[in-house]
Amino acid sequence: MSLSPQDGLIYLMVVTAAADRALSDLELSRMSDLVSRLPVFEGYDLSALPAIAADCANLLDEVGVEGVLELVIAKLPERLRDTGYALAVEIAAVDLNLEQSELRWLEMVRDALDLDRLTTAAIETAARARLRRP
């Protein structure tokens, strides 16, 4: 399977959204928003998002979360690993309610991406600050 780095980032977001067994409209909307506005997705065809998400869901059925994570790590350049974690955190936190399954997934992502704890703590704190409600 041939994935671009951007596809890999989308796979991380899709699996994160599915980690709590419910892919919400809010999560899908946030994914679309992130893909349409972040520089890492510059030039990416937004209309491909539903097909990439469906491919990821099919792959999840075949190889499970660990298999998808291994595939993503193999395709993701080291310089985009913190970006991948930031996107996963953004999707997990979008509904302001992190389930245990989502926390476990983020831990798996953090470990697989080999990110240091200071970096991941900064990403998590920034997401809480951005998404906080009055």
N, C-alpha and C positions, 0 to 999 in steps of 0.2 A: 504494500500500500504506500502510495506516494503522498506525503503530507507536506505542505509548505509550513514554515514557522507560524504564519498567521492561522492556518488551519489547526495547528497544534494548540495555539492559545485559545481558539474557539472550543476545541475538544475539552480543554481544562474547564472552561466556563460551563459547558453543557453537563459534564460529569458532576461538577460542583452543584449545579442547579438540581440535578437528579439525586444528589446524595441523601436528601431527606424523603425520597420516593415521590416527590411532587414537584413537577416543573410548572411553576406559576407564571401567569401572564406578566407579573411584575419582573420576574427574573428574565423572561424572554425579551421584554421591552428594554431592560437594562443592557442585555447583551447586544441588541441591535443598536442602542444608543452608543455604547462603547466602541463597537466596530465602526460606526459612522463618524466618530469624532476623534478617536485617538490616533496620533501620528504613526504608531506601529502598524496600523491597518490602512495607511495611506495607499490608495490605488486598489484596495481590496474590493471585490464586487459584492456589495451588500446583498444583492439578490441571491447569492450563493449560500447565504447563511442557513436557510431552512434545509437545504440539501446536505450541507456539512453537518448540521445538527442531527439529521436523520441517519447519516452515515455513522456518526459517533454512537448514537443509540443502538444501531445494529451491531456495531463492534462491541459495545458493552455486553450485549446478549451473548456474543461469541466468546470473548476473552475475559470479561469481568473488568472491574475497576483497575486492578493491578496491571492487566494486559494493556489497557488503554494508557495508563500512566507510563508504562515502559515505552510504548510507542511514541508518546509525546516527548518524553525525555530524550529519546534517540534523535528526534527531529528538531528539537529546540536548541538554538545556539546558547552558549553559556551567558552571553550578554543579555538574553531575554528571559532568563530564569526568574529574576526578581519581578519582571513584568508579568510573567505567568502567575506567580503567587499573588501579586496585587490584583489581577483580574479574578482569580479564584476567590479571594477574600471579598472583593466587591460584590460578586454574585451571591456568596453565602450570606453576606450581611445586609443585602438589599431589603429584606423583609423585617429586619431588626430583631429576628428571632432565630438564634442558632441552635439547631437540634444537635444532640450528641453525635449522630451520624455525620453531620456536616463538620463538626469539630474534629472528628477522627479523620475524615477525608483531608481536611486542611493540614493536619499533622502528617499524613502520608505524603501529601504534595510537598510540604516543607522539607521533609526528609529526603524524598526522591530528587528534589531540585538541589539538595545540598547547600541550603541557604543557612547562614549563621543566625543565631537567635536574635541578635540585635537588629538585623535587617528585617526579619519577619515581625518583630515587635513594633518597629517603626511603621511598617505597612499596615498592620492591624490597628494601631492607634490612629493613623491617618484616615482609615476607612471609618472608624467610629466617629471621628470628628466631622467628616464630610457628611455622614448619613444621620447624624443626631437631629432629633426633632425638638422643637421648643417645649 
